[in-house]
Amino acid sequence: MEANEAWAVPDTVYAYDNETRVLALQWPGTDALTTPTTTIWHNGTNESSTLQSGDSSLAGRVQSSGSLSSWVGGEDYVLAFTVTKGGQVITRQQMVKVIQRGAVR
């Protein structure tokens, strides 16, 4: 992952509408990472306060979101993982496609 990339690898993950999950992103490089935040966007609206409980955290180079739940099946969400790295604020996004239980593929 380079500094000019906007999307995480993988750029899309899947969840079921009844799941509670913590999603994570591994940051490359060796610069110190600080101030992790994860923001959840749905249809252009920040829904972090209703979909995420707990704070984003760092363990080495891995950033984890808070606990994510209350997804709506059939909807797409964008998680924005943000850290301060080498004095710069950097964000990577990841699409979460929520599968409605019992939906036909």
C-alpha positions in Angstrom: 0.0 0.0 0.0 1.5 3.3 -1.1 0.8 6.7 0.4 -1.2 7.7 -2.7 -3.6 4.8 -2.6 -7.1 5.6 -1.4 -8.4 2.1 -0.9 -7.2 -0.7 1.4 -6.2 -4.1 0.3 -8.6 -5.9 0.0 -10.8 -3.0 -1.0 -14.0 -4.9 -0.4 -15.1 -7.2 2.4 -18.4 -8.9 3.1 -20.6 -9.2 6.3 -24.0 -10.6 7.1 -26.7 -8.3 8.5 -26.7 -10.2 11.8 -23.0 -10.1 12.5 -21.0 -8.1 15.0 -17.5 -7.6 13.6 -14.2 -5.9 14.1 -12.4 -5.1 10.9 -8.7 -4.4 10.6 -6.1 -2.9 8.3 -2.4 -3.5 8.2 -0.4 -0.4 7.5 3.0 -0.7 5.6 6.3 0.9 6.5 8.1 1.6 9.7 7.0 5.1 10.7 5.3 5.4 14.1 1.5 5.3 13.9 -0.7 7.3 16.2 -4.3 8.6 16.7 -6.3 5.8 14.9 -9.9 6.5 14.0 -12.4 4.5 12.0 -15.4 6.3 10.4 -18.3 4.4 8.9 -20.1 6.0 5.9 -23.4 5.0 4.5 -24.9 6.8 1.5 -22.7 9.8 2.2 -23.7 10.0 5.9 -21.3 9.4 8.8 -23.1 6.6 10.8 -20.2 5.8 13.1 -22.1 6.6 16.3 -24.9 4.1 15.5 -22.9 1.3 13.9 -19.6 1.3 15.9 -19.1 0.8 19.6 -15.7 1.2 21.2 -12.7 3.0 19.7 -10.4 2.2 16.9 -7.0 0.8 18.2 -3.5 0.0 17.0 -1.4 -3.1 17.8 1.9 -2.6 16.0 1.0 -1.9 12.4 -2.5 -3.3 12.6 -5.4 -0.9 13.1 -8.7 -2.4 14.2 -12.1 -0.7 14.2 -14.4 -0.6 17.1 -17.1 -3.3 17.3 -19.4 -3.0 14.2 -23.0 -4.1 14.2 -26.6 -3.1 13.2 -25.8 -3.4 9.5 -28.7 -3.2 7.0 -28.7 -6.2 4.6 -28.3 -5.4 1.0 -26.6 -2.1 1.7 -23.0 -1.0 1.2 -20.9 0.8 3.8 -17.4 2.5 3.5 -15.0 2.3 6.4 -12.4 5.0 6.5 -9.3 3.9 8.6 -7.3 7.0 9.5 -3.9 7.3 11.3 -1.2 9.8 11.8 2.0 8.4 10.2 5.2 10.3 9.9 3.5 13.6 10.7 0.8 13.1 8.0 -2.8 12.2 8.4 -3.5 9.2 6.1 -6.8 7.5 5.3 -7.6 4.2 3.6 -11.1 3.2 2.7 -12.6 -0.3 2.6 -16.1 -1.2 1.2 -18.3 -3.5 3.3 -21.0 -5.2 1.4 -23.7 -6.5 3.7 -25.5 -9.7 2.7 -29.1 -10.0 3.8 -29.6 -13.5 5.3 -31.6 -15.7 3.0 -31.0 -13.5 0.0 -30.4 -15.3 -3.3 -27.0 -14.7 -4.9 
